[in-house]
Amino acid sequence: MGLKKVFHLGILISSVLTPGLTLGGEYTDQVKVQLGLIKLVGLAEGWEETHNDKFDRLDEGDSDLFSFTLRKGKSYKIITACDNDCSDIDLILYDENDNEISRDTSTDSLPIVDVRPKWTGKFKLKVRMYSCSNNPCYYGIAILGR
């Protein structure tokens, strides 16, 4: 089962497990369930967690920037899942010189950026919330590598 199919299963499960959402913690639980399921598939496919998950929230139209180190010669999947009020969140990955390396700007709430760095260094991930029906929308980032 692919990561996107598992993500849609995660949305279904999180909507059943966390009904009547009103608090940020419950929205974060939705995201944790979705990321957890996606990571399970990734682990079964030979990927491993390389960084701690990050969780945050954004209003529609806002963006955030995260920095982390990626290692030369390793392949990475940077995955973002969003709560059930989010229908479009995008990722753009930049190197330390602000050159765009990879992006997922398709209209969905599960962007995945693939990268195999040519050097070890700091990379920046721009997260942009394009569509959130109930501000703020909560999201999480997981980084898998192999």
C-alpha atoms as one frame of an Amber mdcrd trajectory, in Angstrom:
protein
   0.000   0.000   0.000   1.489   3.383  -0.986   2.042   6.328   1.354  -0.834
   8.362  -0.148  -3.336   5.490   0.299  -2.234   5.049   3.908  -2.661   8.791
   4.429  -6.305   8.622   3.337  -6.804   5.663   5.681  -5.239   7.798   8.428
  -7.762  10.589   7.789 -10.592   8.103   8.158  -9.151   6.597  11.349  -8.372
   9.982  12.914 -11.900  11.236  12.229 -13.291   8.168  14.022 -10.817   8.335
  16.931 -11.053  12.095  17.513 -14.682  13.219  17.019 -15.997  16.630  18.152
 -12.712  18.444  17.653 -12.414  21.740  19.461  -8.981  21.866  21.061  -5.543
  22.081  19.476  -4.466  18.833  21.163  -7.196  16.899  19.410  -6.198  18.373
  16.056  -2.598  17.427  16.765  -3.812  13.885  17.550  -5.316  13.704  14.042
  -1.954  14.624  12.559  -0.062  12.164  14.796  -2.343   9.297  13.721  -1.869
  10.147  10.040   1.917  10.525  10.318   2.146   7.352  12.381   0.386   5.295
   9.734   2.488   6.772   6.943   5.682   6.073   8.883   4.612   2.454   9.437
   4.382   1.941   5.676   7.718   3.698   5.176   9.380   1.519   7.809   7.947
  -1.600   6.148   9.456  -0.395   2.856  12.941  -0.096   4.412  12.928   3.571
   5.452  13.917   4.687   8.964  13.159   7.742  11.058  16.132  10.132  10.843
  14.820  13.207  12.666  12.300  13.965  15.393   8.824  14.801  14.150   7.845
  18.455  14.242   4.334  19.766  14.855   2.992  23.266  14.369   0.003  25.209
  13.096  -0.605  27.805  10.416  -3.460  29.989   9.258  -4.489  29.841   5.625
  -1.990  31.769   3.492   0.803  31.653   6.100   4.104  29.815   5.879   6.860
  28.612   8.174  10.503  27.623   7.738  12.345  24.698   9.367  16.072  23.908
   9.237  17.703  20.521   9.616  20.804  18.640   8.545  20.692  16.086   5.749
  23.588  13.735   4.959  25.324  13.193   1.635  24.487   9.938  -0.127  21.353
   9.217   1.904  17.857   9.314   0.365  15.134  11.133   2.285  11.366  11.433
   2.193  10.062  14.538   3.950   6.375  14.006   4.647   3.810  16.430   5.973
   0.325  15.528   7.169  -2.347  18.054   8.063  -5.497  17.980  10.214  -8.924
  17.301   8.725  -9.630  21.034   8.159  -6.670  21.319   5.803  -7.023  20.496
   2.113  -3.821  21.970   0.653  -0.399  22.353   2.224   2.832  22.650   0.220
   6.541  21.984   0.781   9.595  23.539  -0.827  13.095  22.368   0.158  16.097
  24.721  -0.140  19.806  24.135   0.342  22.045  26.338   2.518  22.476  28.767
  -0.414  18.692  29.204  -0.809  18.617  27.150  -4.024  15.394  25.204  -4.472
  16.155  21.479  -4.300  12.717  19.850  -4.384   9.054  20.714  -4.037   5.569
  19.273  -3.721   3.024  21.955  -4.511   0.235  19.702  -5.743  -3.238  20.384
  -4.367  -3.402  17.944  -1.464  -2.861  17.680   2.258  -0.028  15.142   2.069
   2.983  16.673   0.362   6.060  14.459   0.093   9.472  15.795  -0.921  12.129
  13.325  -2.060  15.805  14.295  -1.929  19.256  12.695  -2.101  21.692  15.458
  -1.065  25.008  15.767  -2.903  26.616  17.057   0.308  25.998  17.046   4.045
  24.595  20.343   5.217  21.744  22.442   6.533  18.581  22.441   4.466  15.475
  24.590   4.884  11.925  23.401   4.434   9.245  25.980   3.673   5.762  24.866
   4.687   2.895  26.890   3.187  -0.758  26.511   4.198  -2.847  27.144   1.096
  -6.247  25.924   2.198  -7.509  25.674   5.774 -11.269  25.719   6.364 -10.964
  26.408  10.118  -7.886  28.459  11.125  -5.419  27.503  12.354  -4.680  24.132
  10.747  -2.290  21.798  12.541   0.364  19.819  10.685   3.283  17.534  11.318
   6.537  16.812   9.518   8.297  13.455   9.478  11.652  12.760   7.831  12.492
   9.227   6.737  15.803   8.141   5.274  17.725   5.190   3.916
